[in-house]
């Protein structure tokens, strides 16, 4: 996916999340897009929100850990 398509996807998920903020998978998907765009802090914030909604999401915890490692936190 090119950055333009990723940007569009990020916008699409932002709209979805404004209408359905309780869908943890949508937060995780936007986090993956944001990670690809280099928006690592925003990706971590999205994953934090996803994990608040779904505590037992090991895939999301793993992705969050990898991003934090990239951020050296």
C-alpha positions, 0 to 999 in steps of 0.5 A: 500500500502506498502512503496515499492509500494508507492516509486514506485508510487512516481517515476511513478508520478515524470516521469509523471510530468516531461512530463506533468507538467501542470496536477494539479491532478498529483501533488496532487496525488504525494502529497498524496503519499509523505504524506503517505511516511512521506515526508511532506515538499515535499507534501506541495510543490507538493500541492503548485504547484497543486494550482498554476495550479488550484486555485479553488481546495478546496480538495487540499487546505484542504489537504495542510492545514492538512499537514501544521498542522502536520508540525506545521506551 
